[in-house]
């Protein structure tokens, strides 16, 4: 054991660094749990306590989220942490952090099987430990982080199997990948495609062990059978696919509406072509360098000032790494093909969904960019070592550049991101919820209009989760009381709470009511200021909500 | 030889077919219609759209316009008439010229017949070239001229007169040409095999430097010349919003008690360098080559989407074998001023086309037969659907409605709202009624006609057409005028909802009728 620790001391140090960067001030930044986190933590507690989610579904296989459906892995993982640590806000962060930290040694393993070089593997692990997108998603409790770990681990073992043909590796690999498919919807599609292509690329090896592989694939099939059943039988999963699919894109819709010929077949062909071209453009746009290295993480509202998915300093190393990967004769053709396929297939979900850039769906690609960057970094450092008289200070200079990038990222993350984007994580819904509960006994009714925003209004659809979770409202009670009211006002009701749009012209007449609404819903100028009993602010000091006492 | 003749015959027939079918439904946009109209007024009356006699530089809404394309359009309309094809024919010829030039450039750089033929094919079916062959535009002329410059510089005999003529034409075709020229010439005489000796190389560079210095000096002296450069060619230096953004982020840091020195360290004008660098890199990024160039409503880019496969393979072979490095040197040298121009300059991108086409050709040449057949088959399908798609989209529908419903008598005007998206003044003028000499003279503003140089001028009337902006009011008069009004302007005189409207581009309702209404003076 001790020998192993010594052998991997650098990797352990890198992991420690990764733990520190991911957990430093984790309870303060991001400034509040976002709506996905609150909905998952409240559902997780509900499942842990009652076996049902807050809508009363017994051990749900698809979690009803905010206008969306989520795969259940992260919620159940959080239920587990609830059993261990009890009701604490940080329990929602634990699975994300844990899997993100575990990804560091997993990347070491994957890079080692790809390169057979411990130094490159250590550099790849180090880049993963400090990578901005990894840290960002780990702190955001995003389920894709867990999926990434299983994906990396699974393919590390599958590649090891193709080289060493040890049955255990094949089984570990396939089990990991099966688990990975449960974590995130896009992984459920990507993983089988990648496995199939890997088998095709390494067909010689796989043909040699046909029987063994067939057996393992059957086990894999059995493991993913519940997931497949779920996808095909649960309307929620289809809804989810429809809700995020490319056809929801308004610009594409406008383009398609311009197609007008007298021939339906012709129209269909052209529609298909326009949609395919549109998807292709979206897909290829994900490789835009500005997005990757300048402002992709969207930490500010002032692009290109911001933070890329990867550090800016990684750009030259990525290019050098790609160059050497192409030329390096020691790396097998199959490995090169695997890296290329990983990138090309991994980017597909982003091209097929309606958002311009959906980095959370394609972080597996960014991780591979880190691995390629590690190749480049290794080659540069190797050159410096050979010509150390000329470049001896570069050894210090390169780490300094990374430290500068890291410091810049943390500055943006802790200071500017909080100021600029607080509304996008539903800040200050927590304060609103705590205040509403503090006034709970003083009013007959509490009306909360979740329409808010700084430049433009949008609806915080997770308001009932915030109120339920921060009010410690028993999930069992929520299951009974949760109901939909007037749908023209998007009304949700439970306990004394009515979460709905406010029409001030009518609602000012309400009696014995606490009304919480933003300036988008209230006529502030015509308002009797004495009715305002509290004001809630966004992080940048602009007004988010007023709490009004209506007697 | 027979094979070559066969290849060229097939390629020319194919290109003719593509251009003919693709052009059927292409509608000139505002800038293109202006060039067409200007060409016609010059050829017919010797004046441009503002009434100026044979000017050297023309106006547009964004910048000064160089003269070559407008005068080419004038020659074309003079010979072939006041029609789309009348204007288009010159640009179609330029398209065919470019296919041949791509072949020559490719042959010169790779010395491989198959790669060169593949490159010629790739450029012939390039969506961007097919589009620019169908409309009056400086881009295709500029690429042709740079191609000729390449061929002239590579010739065994030094030809200063040809060289000067081509350089002169480049400089008078597009301002972008001024910025491409130095990099292009350096790449050609230093990075590729060349028969010029050092003295001649020096002479060429000196000559070009002197010409460019004189040109920039002259340009900085004309009215708004410096502004024209700053806004359109050095937009990086004009990015004033960056300072505000930096201050905002710094302010947040200071508010959070972060030491000021640290905030300055993180947020400073050094960002301009990064913005410039990424702007430059974007010119060589595949996203710009295969993504959407926003040229037409189809999401086409510079090359067919399927060609990304041979492109990547070509690049792979270049890096793997360290061959044909100059193919990359050209795009890098051509777009060097992309560092300063952060608004993507299409001309800068398109001048690199023959070199990218050669890289694609390299990939195609090294494909095995099955893959090659598959890629070419998919490319053929892509071209066909693009052409069908272009014709499916009824771009001229609204123009047809206008021409069917509106008959303009002598003395009548057509009053057009200026907030109609996509069909402004020049498009309507070009596609409806040929302006009479009387109506043209009437629309010329004498103050403007006497000016030789006008920067960023927006014309409010041309021929029988008069533009109505939001300040203008309409009142009753004795003359029957034609109205093409949006809701904004029609509401000034009547209730929009009670009228018969025409749906324009699927998103805007317009009134189209004759009425005794005039613009209030």
Boltz contact constraints between the chains, C-beta under 6 A:
constraints:
  - contact:
      token1: [A, 257]
      token2: [B, 506]
      max_distance: 6.0
  - contact:
      token1: [A, 258]
      token2: [B, 297]
      max_distance: 6.0
  - contact:
      token1: [A, 258]
      token2: [B, 393]
      max_distance: 6.0
  - contact:
      token1: [A, 259]
      token2: [B, 392]
      max_distance: 6.0
  - contact:
      token1: [A, 260]
      token2: [B, 394]
      max_distance: 6.0
  - contact:
      token1: [A, 261]
      token2: [B, 392]
      max_distance: 6.0
  - contact:
      token1: [A, 270]
      token2: [B, 389]
      max_distance: 6.0
  - contact:
      token1: [A, 270]
      token2: [B, 392]
      max_distance: 6.0
  - contact:
      token1: [A, 273]
      token2: [B, 385]
      max_distance: 6.0
  - contact:
      token1: [A, 273]
      token2: [B, 389]
      max_distance: 6.0
  - contact:
      token1: [A, 277]
      token2: [B, 299]
      max_distance: 6.0
  - contact:
      token1: [A, 278]
      token2: [B, 299]
      max_distance: 6.0
  - contact:
      token1: [A, 280]
      token2: [B, 305]
      max_distance: 6.0
  - contact:
      token1: [A, 281]
      token2: [B, 291]
      max_distance: 6.0
  - contact:
      token1: [A, 281]
      token2: [B, 292]
      max_distance: 6.0
  - contact:
      token1: [A, 281]
      token2: [B, 299]
      max_distance: 6.0
  - contact:
      token1: [A, 284]
      token2: [B, 287]
      max_distance: 6.0
  - contact:
      token1: [A, 284]
      token2: [B, 290]
      max_distance: 6.0
  - contact:
      token1: [A, 284]
      token2: [B, 291]
      max_distance: 6.0
  - contact:
      token1: [A, 285]
      token2: [B, 287]
      max_distance: 6.0
  - contact:
      token1: [A, 287]
      token2: [B, 287]
      max_distance: 6.0
  - contact:
      token1: [A, 288]
      token2: [B, 287]
      max_distance: 6.0
  - contact:
      token1: [A, 289]
      token2: [B, 278]
      max_distance: 6.0
  - contact:
      token1: [A, 289]
      token2: [B, 281]
      max_distance: 6.0
  - contact:
      token1: [A, 290]
      token2: [B, 278]
      max_distance: 6.0
  - contact:
      token1: [A, 302]
      token2: [B, 245]
      max_distance: 6.0
  - contact:
      token1: [A, 304]
      token2: [B, 275]
      max_distance: 6.0
  - contact:
      token1: [A, 305]
      token2: [B, 245]
      max_distance: 6.0
  - contact:
      token1: [A, 323]
      token2: [B, 319]
      max_distance: 6.0
  - contact:
      token1: [A, 326]
      token2: [B, 316]
      max_distance: 6.0
  - contact:
      token1: [A, 326]
      token2: [B, 319]
      max_distance: 6.0
  - contact:
      token1: [A, 326]
      token2: [B, 320]
      max_distance: 6.0
  - contact:
      token1: [A, 408]
      token2: [B, 266]
      max_distance: 6.0
  - contact:
      token1: [A, 411]
      token2: [B, 266]
      max_distance: 6.0
  - contact:
      token1: [A, 415]
      token2: [B, 252]
      max_distance: 6.0
  - contact:
      token1: [A, 415]
      token2: [B, 253]
      max_distance: 6.0
  - contact:
      token1: [A, 415]
      token2: [B, 256]
      max_distance: 6.0
  - contact:
      token1: [A, 416]
      token2: [B, 249]
      max_distance: 6.0
  - contact:
      token1: [A, 416]
      token2: [B, 252]
      max_distance: 6.0
  - contact:
      token1: [A, 419]
      token2: [B, 252]
      max_distance: 6.0
